[in-house]
Amino acid sequence: ENVIDGRQLVMCFVSAVTFSAEEKCKLAFDMFDDDGSGYLSLNHIEILLTCTHFSKRETLKKKAYNLLRLVGDKSTGTGGVSMKALTLGAYKFPSLIFPSFVTV
């Protein structure tokens, strides 16, 4: 599919600028928690990682699953990732969510 969602484009740009991890996570939630549940689903996490890693979704499915496994909310049964958990994950596993890009 050759269609770019505006949210994805914004997250690609955000990945390249120096916002704090908390600011990036808040922006991700504001854009991708479209049902207002307070959680990002595996689908949303895959889309987010596609934007932040500048890679195809197929190559990031395992990373998305690992993120969900590491910081997902198991107590609610939703299996989603809350804003708090995403921010914690961004600090605990920085290269998993918002990798650093070295410019030459």
JOHUTA-V687976 format. One record per residue. N is the residue number from 0. RES is the residue in three letters. SS is DSSP state (@ for helix, = for strand, . for the rest). NEAR is the number of other ideal C-beta (glycine too) atoms within 10 Angstrom. D_CENTER is the distance of its C-alpha to the mean C-alpha in whole Angstrom. Layout:
n:N res:RES ss:SS near:NEAR d_center:D_CENTER
n:N res:RES ss:SS near:NEAR d_center:D_CENTER
//
This chain:
n:0 res:GLU ss:. near:3 d_center:21
n:1 res:ASN ss:. near:3 d_center:21
n:2 res:VAL ss:. near:5 d_center:19
n:3 res:ILE ss:. near:10 d_center:17
n:4 res:ASP ss:. near:12 d_center:15
n:5 res:GLY ss:@ near:8 d_center:15
n:6 res:ARG ss:@ near:18 d_center:12
n:7 res:GLN ss:@ near:15 d_center:11
n:8 res:LEU ss:@ near:11 d_center:13
n:9 res:VAL ss:@ near:14 d_center:12
n:10 res:MET ss:@ near:22 d_center:9
n:11 res:CYS ss:@ near:15 d_center:11
n:12 res:PHE ss:@ near:9 d_center:13
n:13 res:VAL ss:@ near:17 d_center:11
n:14 res:SER ss:@ near:19 d_center:10
n:15 res:ALA ss:@ near:11 d_center:14
n:16 res:VAL ss:. near:8 d_center:15
n:17 res:THR ss:. near:6 d_center:16
n:18 res:PHE ss:. near:14 d_center:14
n:19 res:SER ss:. near:12 d_center:14
n:20 res:ALA ss:@ near:17 d_center:11
n:21 res:GLU ss:@ near:13 d_center:12
n:22 res:GLU ss:@ near:13 d_center:12
n:23 res:LYS ss:@ near:22 d_center:9
n:24 res:CYS ss:@ near:25 d_center:7
n:25 res:LYS ss:@ near:15 d_center:10
n:26 res:LEU ss:@ near:15 d_center:10
n:27 res:ALA ss:@ near:28 d_center:6
n:28 res:PHE ss:@ near:19 d_center:9
n:29 res:ASP ss:@ near:11 d_center:12
n:30 res:MET ss:@ near:19 d_center:11
n:31 res:PHE ss:@ near:21 d_center:9
n:32 res:ASP ss:. near:18 d_center:11
n:33 res:ASP ss:. near:10 d_center:14
n:34 res:ASP ss:. near:9 d_center:16
n:35 res:GLY ss:. near:6 d_center:16
n:36 res:SER ss:. near:12 d_center:16
n:37 res:GLY ss:. near:15 d_center:14
n:38 res:TYR ss:= near:20 d_center:11
n:39 res:LEU ss:= near:28 d_center:8
n:40 res:SER ss:. near:19 d_center:10
n:41 res:LEU ss:@ near:16 d_center:10
n:42 res:ASN ss:@ near:11 d_center:10
n:43 res:HIS ss:@ near:21 d_center:7
n:44 res:ILE ss:@ near:27 d_center:5
n:45 res:GLU ss:@ near:19 d_center:7
n:46 res:ILE ss:@ near:22 d_center:7
n:47 res:LEU ss:@ near:28 d_center:4
n:48 res:LEU ss:@ near:23 d_center:5
n:49 res:THR ss:@ near:19 d_center:8
n:50 res:CYS ss:@ near:24 d_center:8
n:51 res:THR ss:@ near:22 d_center:7
n:52 res:HIS ss:@ near:20 d_center:10
n:53 res:PHE ss:. near:12 d_center:12
n:54 res:SER ss:. near:13 d_center:13
n:55 res:LYS ss:. near:9 d_center:14
n:56 res:ARG ss:@ near:13 d_center:12
n:57 res:GLU ss:@ near:9 d_center:15
n:58 res:THR ss:@ near:11 d_center:15
n:59 res:LEU ss:@ near:20 d_center:11
n:60 res:LYS ss:@ near:14 d_center:12
n:61 res:LYS ss:@ near:9 d_center:13
n:62 res:LYS ss:@ near:18 d_center:10
n:63 res:ALA ss:@ near:24 d_center:8
n:64 res:TYR ss:@ near:14 d_center:11
n:65 res:ASN ss:@ near:13 d_center:12
n:66 res:LEU ss:@ near:25 d_center:9
n:67 res:LEU ss:@ near:21 d_center:10
n:68 res:ARG ss:@ near:10 d_center:14
n:69 res:LEU ss:@ near:14 d_center:13
n:70 res:VAL ss:@ near:21 d_center:12
n:71 res:GLY ss:. near:23 d_center:12
n:72 res:ASP ss:. near:16 d_center:15
n:73 res:LYS ss:. near:9 d_center:18
n:74 res:SER ss:. near:6 d_center:20
n:75 res:THR ss:. near:12 d_center:20
n:76 res:GLY ss:. near:7 d_center:20
n:77 res:THR ss:. near:15 d_center:17
n:78 res:GLY ss:. near:13 d_center:15
n:79 res:GLY ss:. near:20 d_center:12
n:80 res:VAL ss:= near:31 d_center:9
n:81 res:SER ss:= near:19 d_center:11
n:82 res:MET ss:@ near:17 d_center:10
n:83 res:LYS ss:@ near:12 d_center:13
n:84 res:ALA ss:@ near:20 d_center:11
n:85 res:LEU ss:@ near:26 d_center:8
n:86 res:THR ss:@ near:22 d_center:10
n:87 res:LEU ss:@ near:16 d_center:12
n:88 res:GLY ss:@ near:22 d_center:10
n:89 res:ALA ss:@ near:21 d_center:9
n:90 res:TYR ss:@ near:12 d_center:13
n:91 res:LYS ss:@ near:13 d_center:14
n:92 res:PHE ss:. near:15 d_center:12
n:93 res:PRO ss:@ near:12 d_center:11
n:94 res:SER ss:@ near:9 d_center:11
n:95 res:LEU ss:@ near:18 d_center:9
n:96 res:ILE ss:@ near:27 d_center:6
n:97 res:PHE ss:. near:24 d_center:8
n:98 res:PRO ss:. near:13 d_center:11
n:99 res:SER ss:. near:7 d_center:14
n:100 res:PHE ss:. near:10 d_center:16
n:101 res:VAL ss:. near:4 d_center:20
n:102 res:THR ss:. near:4 d_center:22
n:103 res:VAL ss:. near:2 d_center:26
//
